[in-house]
Amino acid sequence: MDRYVLSDISIEELQEQADEVDFLTPREFAKLVHVLPQQVYAWIRRGVLVAERCQCGRTVICVSRAQASLQARARIRGEILDTRPDI
């Protein structure tokens, strides 16, 4: 049986999944936006990001809403988010 290992998944694969489904687990979202998973869970606790329950029972985050929320928060704080893809 193949085990699901987050470290084996590339950023491109996560972005592709986010584009298709628009939902990722908090750990996958953390890898996508290059932060530690603890930071994502802290954002969920503080209400910055909204977590939902998938039909399978896992906690997931809507990627488009989460990124919009983080960009709005960065604008309010005067931070600049680099939204350019790493090519």
RODO-2510 file (C-alpha; in nm, 4 decimals, decimal comma):
residues 87
     n   res          X          Y          Z
     1     m     0,0000     0,0000     0,0000
     2     d     0,1372     0,3411    -0,0992
     3     r     0,1517     0,5906     0,1838
     4     y     0,0532     0,9492     0,1339
     5     v     0,3608     1,1585     0,2120
     6     l     0,3335     1,5350     0,1815
     7     s     0,7068     1,5778     0,1285
     8     d     0,6825     1,3723    -0,1918
     9     i     0,4266     1,6093    -0,3453
    10     s     0,5656     1,9000    -0,5444
    11     i     0,4400     2,2564    -0,5313
    12     e     0,3234     2,2215    -0,8924
    13     e     0,1074     1,9213    -0,8014
    14     l    -0,0438     2,1100    -0,5093
    15     q    -0,1167     2,4102    -0,7303
    16     e    -0,2777     2,1828    -0,9885
    17     q    -0,4978     2,0260    -0,7200
    18     a    -0,5872     2,3702    -0,5857
    19     d    -0,6840     2,4849    -0,9369
    20     e    -0,9003     2,1783    -0,9987
    21     v    -1,0656     2,1229    -0,6612
    22     d    -0,9984     2,4564    -0,4807
    23     f    -0,9571     2,2740    -0,1478
    24     l    -0,6415     2,1606     0,0328
    25     t    -0,5656     2,0362     0,3806
    26     p    -0,4007     2,2914     0,6117
    27     r    -0,0657     2,1133     0,5772
    28     e    -0,0881     2,1130     0,1954
    29     f    -0,1895     2,4797     0,1951
    30     a     0,1089     2,5609     0,4180
    31     k     0,3431     2,3948     0,1696
    32     l     0,1769     2,5799    -0,1179
    33     v     0,2221     2,9246     0,0405
    34     h     0,5653     2,8433     0,1906
    35     v     0,4821     2,8721     0,5607
    36     l     0,4904     2,6239     0,8440
    37     p     0,1729     2,4223     0,9086
    38     q     0,1591     2,5669     1,2613
    39     q     0,1122     2,9131     1,1083
    40     v    -0,1864     2,7938     0,9043
    41     y    -0,3450     2,6335     1,2103
    42     a    -0,2883     2,9584     1,4036
    43     w    -0,4616     3,1543     1,1266
    44     i    -0,7548     2,9118     1,1513
    45     r    -0,7751     2,9555     1,5307
    46     r    -0,7648     3,3359     1,4974
    47     g    -1,0319     3,3390     1,2289
    48     v    -0,8072     3,4646     0,9498
    49     l    -0,8764     3,1451     0,7520
    50     v    -1,1949     2,9405     0,7577
    51     a    -1,1603     2,5644     0,7811
    52     e    -1,4342     2,3285     0,6674
    53     r    -1,4970     1,9575     0,6982
    54     c    -1,4683     1,7490     0,3832
    55     q    -1,7160     1,4683     0,3212
    56     c    -1,4397     1,2271     0,4181
    57     g    -1,4042     1,3992     0,7554
    58     r    -1,0754     1,5812     0,6959
    59     t    -1,0263     1,9492     0,7665
    60     v    -0,9828     2,1454     0,4430
    61     i    -0,9361     2,5070     0,3393
    62     c    -1,0814     2,6764     0,0322
    63     v    -0,7646     2,7920    -0,1422
    64     s    -0,9111     3,0854    -0,3360
    65     r    -1,0790     3,2333    -0,0266
    66     a    -0,7711     3,1713     0,1879
    67     q    -0,5361     3,3419    -0,0571
    68     a    -0,7737     3,6374    -0,0929
    69     s    -0,7931     3,6666     0,2844
    70     l    -0,4157     3,6587     0,3227
    71     q    -0,3678     3,9164     0,0458
    72     a    -0,6256     4,1490     0,2048
    73     r    -0,4544     4,1085     0,5406
    74     a    -0,1154     4,1876     0,3840
    75     r    -0,2561     4,5005     0,2175
    76     i    -0,3983     4,6200     0,5484
    77     r    -0,0644     4,5659     0,7182
    78     g     0,1211     4,7358     0,4330
    79     e     0,3093     4,4206     0,3389
    80     i     0,3755     4,3240    -0,0187
    81     l     0,2975     3,9688    -0,1235
    82     d     0,4884     3,8338    -0,4194
    83     t     0,2161     3,6752    -0,6320
    84     r     0,4422     3,6048    -0,9272
    85     p     0,5006     3,2378    -1,0048
    86     d     0,8499     3,1026    -0,9511
    87     i     0,9572     3,0330    -1,3084
***
